[in-house]
């Protein structure tokens, strides 16, 4: 800007501030309810699928569906307009959730691993907990 150009007035500056996006907008109640429902479906679906000793194609389908749930939330937060960028902690939590899905995935796809209910509950809880950490971190601001 050169000195001979007119500067915007105070009213114009306040109007520009008012129209700026609010990046600290918290998640809506609807988004939080959808996130909790996703976590419940993820956990219950993984436990039930591991307990049923599904054939390999069905196990692969359950694994892909669980992966799709996690990636859908990642995509939602990456593409959401007027939301703050991801922090390092959030990136680590969402990466961990996807990677830790391999714990129940080994049982679902290959049928290997302990066949006890406790082992299935723990294997499903680990990626679900990582996904919960990610969602809560995204909701808090």
GROMACS elastic network, one bead per residue, 0.5 to 0.9 nm:
[ bonds ]
;  ai    aj funct       b0    kb
    1     4     6  0.83727   500
    1     5     6  0.67082   500
    1     6     6  0.89067   500
    1     7     6  0.85692   500
    2     5     6  0.56836   500
    2     6     6  0.87192   500
    3     6     6  0.76897   500
    3     7     6  0.87613   500
    6     9     6  0.88637   500
    8    11     6  0.79810   500
    8    12     6  0.58056   500
    8    13     6  0.65628   500
    9    12     6  0.52808   500
    9    13     6  0.63518   500
    9    14     6  0.87609   500
   10    13     6  0.50728   500
   10    14     6  0.61809   500
   10    15     6  0.85723   500
   11    14     6  0.51428   500
   11    15     6  0.61385   500
   11    16     6  0.86607   500
   12    15     6  0.50430   500
   12    16     6  0.62311   500
   12    17     6  0.86966   500
   13    16     6  0.51164   500
   13    17     6  0.63163   500
   13    18     6  0.86996   500
   14    17     6  0.50372   500
   14    18     6  0.61467   500
   14    19     6  0.87439   500
   15    18     6  0.50539   500
   15    19     6  0.63689   500
   15    20     6  0.87915   500
   16    19     6  0.53107   500
   16    20     6  0.63490   500
   17    20     6  0.52232   500
   17    21     6  0.86508   500
   18    21     6  0.82669   500
   19    22     6  0.88735   500
   21    24     6  0.89539   500
   21    82     6  0.56530   500
   21    83     6  0.81631   500
   22    25     6  0.58853   500
   22    82     6  0.65788   500
   22    83     6  0.74409   500
   22    84     6  0.83361   500
   23    26     6  0.87064   500
   23    82     6  0.58222   500
   23    85     6  0.83112   500
   23   141     6  0.85403   500
   24    82     6  0.88936   500
   24    83     6  0.70173   500
   24    84     6  0.64220   500
   24   141     6  0.53502   500
   25    28     6  0.87709   500
   25    82     6  0.82942   500
   25    83     6  0.69942   500
   25    84     6  0.82453   500
   25   141     6  0.63045   500
   26    83     6  0.88613   500
   26   138     6  0.81948   500
   26   139     6  0.58283   500
   26   140     6  0.63847   500
   27    30     6  0.81077   500
   27    31     6  0.61215   500
   27    32     6  0.66437   500
   27   138     6  0.76511   500
   27   139     6  0.51082   500
   27   140     6  0.76372   500
   27   141     6  0.75689   500
   28    31     6  0.52097   500
   28    32     6  0.63524   500
   28    33     6  0.86765   500
   28   139     6  0.83905   500
   29    32     6  0.50646   500
   29    33     6  0.60988   500
   29    34     6  0.85563   500
   30    33     6  0.51090   500
   30    34     6  0.61410   500
   30    35     6  0.85526   500
   31    34     6  0.50816   500
   31    35     6  0.61267   500
   31    36     6  0.86855   500
   31   139     6  0.87886   500
   32    36     6  0.62098   500
   32    37     6  0.85657   500
   32   135     6  0.83271   500
   32   136     6  0.87229   500
   32   139     6  0.74423   500
   33    36     6  0.51398   500
   33    37     6  0.61335   500
   33    38     6  0.85244   500
   34    37     6  0.50509   500
   34    38     6  0.60742   500
   34    39     6  0.86603   500
   35    39     6  0.62504   500
   35    40     6  0.86729   500
   35    73     6  0.82467   500
   35   132     6  0.82991   500
   35   135     6  0.70384   500
   36    39     6  0.50953   500
   36    40     6  0.62249   500
   36    41     6  0.86216   500
   36   132     6  0.81991   500
   36   135     6  0.88964   500
   37    40     6  0.50933   500
   37    41     6  0.61096   500
   37    42     6  0.84506   500
   38    41     6  0.51433   500
   38    42     6  0.59631   500
   38    43     6  0.85547   500
   38    69     6  0.71651   500
   38    70     6  0.86366   500
   39    42     6  0.50343   500
   39    43     6  0.61063   500
   39    44     6  0.84723   500
   39    69     6  0.89818   500
   39   128     6  0.62413   500
   39   129     6  0.85181   500
   39   131     6  0.74367   500
   39   132     6  0.69376   500
   40    43     6  0.52887   500
   40    44     6  0.59649   500
   40    45     6  0.81409   500
   40   128     6  0.84830   500
   41    44     6  0.52693   500
   41    45     6  0.55797   500
   41    46     6  0.82357   500
   41    66     6  0.88777   500
   42    45     6  0.52648   500
   42    46     6  0.60939   500
   42    47     6  0.86277   500
   42    65     6  0.88983   500
   42    66     6  0.61469   500
   42    69     6  0.76180   500
   42    70     6  0.88021   500
   42   124     6  0.80587   500
   42   127     6  0.89802   500
   42   128     6  0.68110   500
   43    46     6  0.53557   500
   43    47     6  0.62450   500
   43    48     6  0.86121   500
   43   121     6  0.83077   500
   43   124     6  0.56460   500
   43   125     6  0.64630   500
   43   127     6  0.85221   500
   43   128     6  0.60831   500
   44    47     6  0.52286   500
   44    48     6  0.60012   500
   44    49     6  0.83500   500
   44   124     6  0.80979   500
   45    48     6  0.52995   500
   45    49     6  0.59255   500
   45    50     6  0.84928   500
   45    62     6  0.77651   500
   45    66     6  0.81508   500
   45   124     6  0.87440   500
   46    49     6  0.51768   500
   46    50     6  0.61042   500
   46    51     6  0.85347   500
   46    62     6  0.74796   500
   46    63     6  0.80690   500
   46    66     6  0.77766   500
   46   104     6  0.70129   500
   46   105     6  0.87936   500
   46   108     6  0.83834   500
   46   120     6  0.80797   500
   46   121     6  0.85669   500
   46   123     6  0.85323   500
   46   124     6  0.57372   500
   46   125     6  0.89906   500
   47    50     6  0.52560   500
   47    51     6  0.61059   500
   47    52     6  0.86531   500
   47   104     6  0.84417   500
   47   117     6  0.82228   500
   47   120     6  0.57584   500
   47   121     6  0.59991   500
   47   122     6  0.89753   500
   47   123     6  0.81749   500
   47   124     6  0.60102   500
   47   125     6  0.87939   500
   48    51     6  0.50780   500
   48    52     6  0.61407   500
   48    53     6  0.89691   500
   48   120     6  0.87133   500
   49    52     6  0.52647   500
   49    53     6  0.67687   500
   49    54     6  0.65187   500
   49    58     6  0.87281   500
   49    59     6  0.72319   500
   49    62     6  0.72525   500
   49   108     6  0.71832   500
   50    53     6  0.56594   500
   50    54     6  0.71654   500
   50    59     6  0.81783   500
   50   104     6  0.74580   500
   50   107     6  0.66203   500
   50   108     6  0.59308   500
   50   111     6  0.84019   500
   50   115     6  0.82504   500
   50   117     6  0.88168   500
   50   120     6  0.64373   500
   50   124     6  0.89098   500
   51    54     6  0.81934   500
   51   115     6  0.76835   500
   51   116     6  0.82128   500
   51   117     6  0.70616   500
   51   120     6  0.71913   500
   53    56     6  0.89490   500
   53    59     6  0.83132   500
   53   107     6  0.86388   500
   53   108     6  0.76401   500
   53   111     6  0.72369   500
   53   115     6  0.89628   500
   54    57     6  0.80509   500
   54    58     6  0.58752   500
   54    59     6  0.57127   500
   54   108     6  0.71819   500
   54   109     6  0.86874   500
   54   111     6  0.83483   500
   55    58     6  0.55079   500
   55    59     6  0.61504   500
   55    60     6  0.87176   500
   55   108     6  0.83613   500
   55   109     6  0.81211   500
   55   111     6  0.84648   500
   56    60     6  0.60973   500
   56    61     6  0.85756   500
   56   108     6  0.71367   500
   56   109     6  0.53441   500
   56   110     6  0.67940   500
   56   111     6  0.77961   500
   57    60     6  0.50991   500
   57    61     6  0.62248   500
   57    62     6  0.87560   500
   57   109     6  0.76750   500
   58    62     6  0.62406   500
   58    63     6  0.85862   500
   58   108     6  0.82345   500
   58   109     6  0.82887   500
   59    62     6  0.51313   500
   59    63     6  0.61396   500
   59    64     6  0.85772   500
   59   105     6  0.79549   500
   59   107     6  0.82705   500
   59   109     6  0.50615   500
   59   110     6  0.82765   500
   59   111     6  0.86381   500
   60    63     6  0.50320   500
   60    64     6  0.60809   500
   60    65     6  0.85045   500
   60   105     6  0.80134   500
   60   108     6  0.67128   500
   60   109     6  0.54459   500
   61    64     6  0.51391   500
   61    65     6  0.60832   500
   61    66     6  0.86155   500
   61   109     6  0.89852   500
   62    65     6  0.50281   500
   62    66     6  0.61599   500
   62    67     6  0.85429   500
   62   105     6  0.87548   500
   62   108     6  0.76235   500
   62   109     6  0.89904   500
   63    66     6  0.51482   500
   63    67     6  0.61390   500
   63    68     6  0.85232   500
   63   101     6  0.80741   500
   63   102     6  0.87508   500
   63   104     6  0.81657   500
   63   105     6  0.59452   500
   63   108     6  0.69306   500
   63   109     6  0.76611   500
   64    68     6  0.59905   500
   64    69     6  0.86341   500
   65    69     6  0.62932   500
   65    70     6  0.88585   500
   66    69     6  0.51390   500
   66    70     6  0.65521   500
   66    71     6  0.87200   500
   66   101     6  0.80315   500
   67    70     6  0.52625   500
   67    71     6  0.61152   500
   67    72     6  0.84566   500
   67    98     6  0.68140   500
   67   101     6  0.74709   500
   68    71     6  0.50422   500
   68    72     6  0.58399   500
   68    73     6  0.86855   500
   69    72     6  0.51767   500
   69    73     6  0.66642   500
   69    74     6  0.88977   500
   70    73     6  0.54462   500
   70    74     6  0.64586   500
   70    75     6  0.87637   500
   70    94     6  0.80474   500
   70    97     6  0.75593   500
   70    98     6  0.68046   500
   70   131     6  0.73009   500
   71    75     6  0.59955   500
   71    76     6  0.84014   500
   71    94     6  0.88322   500
   71    98     6  0.78950   500
   72    75     6  0.50534   500
   72    76     6  0.60126   500
   72    77     6  0.86571   500
   73    77     6  0.61993   500
   73    78     6  0.84623   500
   73   135     6  0.83705   500
   74    77     6  0.53684   500
   74    78     6  0.60884   500
   74    79     6  0.85648   500
   74    94     6  0.72494   500
   75    78     6  0.50261   500
   75    79     6  0.59550   500
   75    80     6  0.82386   500
   76    79     6  0.53553   500
   76    80     6  0.57667   500
   77    80     6  0.52101   500
   77    81     6  0.86548   500
   77    83     6  0.77983   500
   77    85     6  0.86300   500
   77    86     6  0.83007   500
   77   138     6  0.81948   500
   78    81     6  0.85412   500
   78    83     6  0.86504   500
   78    85     6  0.77885   500
   78    86     6  0.79473   500
   79    83     6  0.87250   500
   80    83     6  0.60453   500
   80    84     6  0.89809   500
   81    84     6  0.88114   500
   84    87     6  0.88308   500
   84   141     6  0.86260   500
   86    89     6  0.81092   500
   86    90     6  0.59633   500
   86    91     6  0.63231   500
   86   138     6  0.80296   500
   87    90     6  0.51741   500
   87    91     6  0.62014   500
   87    92     6  0.86031   500
   88    91     6  0.50526   500
   88    92     6  0.61053   500
   88    93     6  0.86026   500
   89    92     6  0.50507   500
   89    93     6  0.61570   500
   89    94     6  0.86678   500
   89   134     6  0.82407   500
   89   137     6  0.82527   500
   90    93     6  0.50461   500
   90    94     6  0.61462   500
   90    95     6  0.84421   500
   90   133     6  0.81182   500
   90   134     6  0.55232   500
   90   135     6  0.83942   500
   90   137     6  0.64358   500
   90   138     6  0.72226   500
   91    94     6  0.53004   500
   91    95     6  0.60501   500
   91    96     6  0.84410   500
   91   134     6  0.79672   500
   92    95     6  0.51320   500
   92    96     6  0.59540   500
   92    97     6  0.85607   500
   92   134     6  0.83723   500
   93    96     6  0.50064   500
   93    97     6  0.61084   500
   93    98     6  0.87579   500
   93   130     6  0.57704   500
   93   131     6  0.68567   500
   93   132     6  0.87743   500
   93   133     6  0.65121   500
   93   134     6  0.51327   500
   93   135     6  0.88906   500
   93   137     6  0.89067   500
   94    97     6  0.50992   500
   94    98     6  0.64671   500
   94    99     6  0.86950   500
   94   130     6  0.70508   500
   94   131     6  0.63237   500
   94   133     6  0.83613   500
   94   134     6  0.56531   500
   94   135     6  0.85494   500
   95    98     6  0.53729   500
   95    99     6  0.61967   500
   95   100     6  0.84852   500
   95   130     6  0.87960   500
   96    99     6  0.50369   500
   96   100     6  0.57143   500
   96   101     6  0.83550   500
   96   127     6  0.74580   500
   96   130     6  0.63373   500
   96   131     6  0.80722   500
   97   100     6  0.52312   500
   97   101     6  0.62786   500
   97   126     6  0.79568   500
   97   128     6  0.70104   500
   97   129     6  0.77663   500
   97   131     6  0.51857   500
   97   132     6  0.87331   500
   97   133     6  0.89653   500
   97   134     6  0.81275   500
   98   101     6  0.53356   500
   98   102     6  0.77699   500
   98   127     6  0.71039   500
   98   130     6  0.85601   500
   98   131     6  0.81821   500
   99   102     6  0.59485   500
   99   103     6  0.84346   500
   99   127     6  0.78871   500
  100   103     6  0.57590   500
  100   104     6  0.81651   500
  100   105     6  0.88181   500
  100   123     6  0.87927   500
  100   126     6  0.67269   500
  100   127     6  0.50344   500
  100   128     6  0.88128   500
  100   130     6  0.79853   500
  101   104     6  0.59948   500
  101   105     6  0.60237   500
  101   106     6  0.88582   500
  101   123     6  0.84187   500
  101   124     6  0.78919   500
  101   126     6  0.78809   500
  101   127     6  0.52766   500
  101   128     6  0.83277   500
  102   106     6  0.59350   500
  102   107     6  0.86941   500
  102   123     6  0.89964   500
  102   127     6  0.84710   500
  103   106     6  0.58232   500
  103   107     6  0.73265   500
  103   123     6  0.56329   500
  103   124     6  0.76000   500
  103   126     6  0.80095   500
  103   127     6  0.79666   500
  104   107     6  0.53075   500
  104   108     6  0.61447   500
  104   109     6  0.86335   500
  104   120     6  0.73511   500
  104   122     6  0.89859   500
  104   123     6  0.52702   500
  104   124     6  0.59325   500
  104   126     6  0.89803   500
  104   127     6  0.85479   500
  105   109     6  0.58546   500
  105   110     6  0.79663   500
  105   111     6  0.89604   500
  105   123     6  0.89845   500
  106   109     6  0.54437   500
  106   110     6  0.55152   500
  106   111     6  0.67091   500
  106   112     6  0.63507   500
  106   113     6  0.74315   500
  107   110     6  0.55490   500
  107   113     6  0.58424   500
  107   114     6  0.82532   500
  107   115     6  0.86617   500
  107   120     6  0.86942   500
  108   111     6  0.56666   500
  108   112     6  0.80531   500
  109   112     6  0.82159   500
  110   113     6  0.87284   500
  111   115     6  0.88352   500
  112   115     6  0.82307   500
  113   119     6  0.84824   500
  114   117     6  0.87450   500
  114   119     6  0.62315   500
  114   120     6  0.78498   500
  115   118     6  0.85934   500
  115   119     6  0.68939   500
  115   120     6  0.72358   500
  116   119     6  0.52863   500
  116   120     6  0.63985   500
  116   121     6  0.87098   500
  117   120     6  0.50886   500
  117   121     6  0.60910   500
  117   122     6  0.86178   500
  118   121     6  0.50391   500
  118   122     6  0.61788   500
  118   123     6  0.85066   500
  119   122     6  0.51912   500
  119   123     6  0.59902   500
  119   124     6  0.85502   500
  120   123     6  0.50318   500
  120   124     6  0.60901   500
  120   125     6  0.83781   500
  121   124     6  0.53476   500
  121   125     6  0.60035   500
  121   126     6  0.88473   500
  122   126     6  0.63066   500
  123   126     6  0.57441   500
  123   127     6  0.76146   500
  124   127     6  0.62506   500
  124   128     6  0.64106   500
  124   129     6  0.87369   500
  125   128     6  0.50255   500
  125   129     6  0.58040   500
  125   130     6  0.85443   500
  126   129     6  0.52338   500
  126   130     6  0.64021   500
  126   131     6  0.87402   500
  127   130     6  0.50479   500
  127   131     6  0.61387   500
  127   132     6  0.85220   500
  128   131     6  0.50414   500
  128   132     6  0.60807   500
  128   133     6  0.86410   500
  129   133     6  0.61778   500
  129   134     6  0.86229   500
  130   133     6  0.51101   500
  130   134     6  0.63232   500
  130   135     6  0.87523   500
  131   134     6  0.50565   500
  131   135     6  0.62050   500
  131   136     6  0.86057   500
  132   135     6  0.51242   500
  132   136     6  0.60387   500
  132   137     6  0.84453   500
  133   136     6  0.52387   500
  133   137     6  0.60877   500
  133   138     6  0.86253   500
  134   137     6  0.52221   500
  134   138     6  0.63079   500
  134   139     6  0.87129   500
  135   138     6  0.50820   500
  135   139     6  0.61332   500
  135   140     6  0.87269   500
  136   140     6  0.61137   500
  137   140     6  0.54658   500
  137   141     6  0.76838   500
  138   141     6  0.66175   500
